[in-house]
Amino acid sequence: MTAPRVSLAHLPTPIEALPRLSEDIGGANLLVKRDDCTGLAMGGNKARQLEFYFGDALAQGADTVLITGAVQSNYVRMTAAAAAKLGMTCHVQLEERVDDVGVAYRESGNVLLDQLFGAQIHRFPVGEDDVAADAQLDRFANELRAAGRNPYVIHLGLGHPPLGALGYMEAAREILEQQHTEQLQIDEIIVASGSGQTHAGLLYGLRTRGSDLPVIGICVRRDQSTQLLRIQDHVSGLDALTSQADVVCPDDIVLVDDFLWPSYGVSNGHSETAMLKAARLEGLIVDPVYTAKSLAGALHRATQIGAGKSVLYLHTGGTPALFGYQPEVTALAANN
Ligand SMILES: Cc1ncc(COP(=O)(O)O)c(C=O)c1O
């Protein structure tokens, strides 16, 4: 299968050691795959995924791209940037997923960049209804079509081919190659599991290449039983896209939701500790919504599997969101 693809990301991203963080937690050795450094508009995992969505959009002759996400969505920001780079119009729909937010959340970070990239911003009052959010995008797309445009919708809900996961099948190939050429010990991989395309694509890519490396998805949006259905759905979607079957067995999908509380987009003690440790021991930025929670999961896992083992933490980006959470981050840094 060759899916249409455009080049948007700086690849390969490096794998680096985290010696001071590893020493601090006193368990397994920690490595980080720097997908926060994919280049496009401050980087992040979505650059790899968008290579396939924009490839498909261009193959269909689209001139406009539509996407929905949280107010501080990294996906939305990177889509706006990619559309600008490729000379396309971009409509973004920002959903109210987080309660009690302030001015920074509404105006800084990713929102500021959406505006800078010239995206047309629409607001959506509901944050937990993927189907309704997609339906609204489809309505906009119909209006644009009637006005003579050729829109392409990047849907959030299930029931659409998981083209973004193809980017992470490629990342799996990249990791296995780096493991081989750099002689890296990797015993398991930890990744944030949100829409699930990164998690599913990585797992599928590893298994397609005969690797049985465990992949642990840290839930950042939904509890593990709901997320499991999502990953299963993406795996079926990848079966269809790649004309394969039985690549991933049911037990291969491992999810942990211990770091999700109290809810999507709201920090907890574990994620705050992970954010401070990453910054102060390694000069590494993780964001409050996704990567502080997935890193908290990686730190916990490293203490569980213990010395002599090695955990690869897939850093999926999110840097601009830090500025959307400025008051919280200022308080955290000042009080520690
Ligand atoms: C920084 C960051 N990390 C992780 C994720 C989760 O990736 P996925 O949606 O592919 O599960 C996202 C999703 O938006 C993200 O922005």
The ligand as a MOL file (V3000), in Angstrom:
LIG
                    3D

  0  0  0     0  0            999 V3000
M  V30 BEGIN CTAB
M  V30 COUNTS 16 16 0 0 0
M  V30 BEGIN ATOM
M  V30 1 C 1.1380 16.7260 22.5020 0
M  V30 2 C 0.2430 15.5780 22.2170 0
M  V30 3 N 0.6070 14.3730 22.6860 0
M  V30 4 C -0.1760 13.2910 22.4780 0
M  V30 5 C -1.3640 13.3820 21.8040 0
M  V30 6 C -2.1680 12.1480 21.6140 0
M  V30 7 O -1.9180 11.6210 20.3430 0
M  V30 8 P -3.0690 10.8040 19.6240 0
M  V30 9 O -4.1940 11.7630 19.4190 0
M  V30 10 O -2.4680 10.3360 18.3670 0
M  V30 11 O -3.4510 9.7080 20.5520 0
M  V30 12 C -1.7840 14.6130 21.2970 0
M  V30 13 C -3.0650 14.7290 20.6130 0
M  V30 14 O -3.5500 15.7570 20.2840 0
M  V30 15 C -0.9550 15.7350 21.5040 0
M  V30 16 O -1.3000 16.9560 21.0460 0
M  V30 END ATOM
M  V30 BEGIN BOND
M  V30 1 1 1 2
M  V30 2 1 2 3
M  V30 3 2 2 15
M  V30 4 2 3 4
M  V30 5 1 4 5
M  V30 6 1 5 6
M  V30 7 2 5 12
M  V30 8 1 6 7
M  V30 9 1 7 8
M  V30 10 2 8 9
M  V30 11 1 8 10
M  V30 12 1 8 11
M  V30 13 1 12 13
M  V30 14 1 12 15
M  V30 15 2 13 14
M  V30 16 1 15 16
M  V30 END BOND
M  V30 END CTAB
M  END
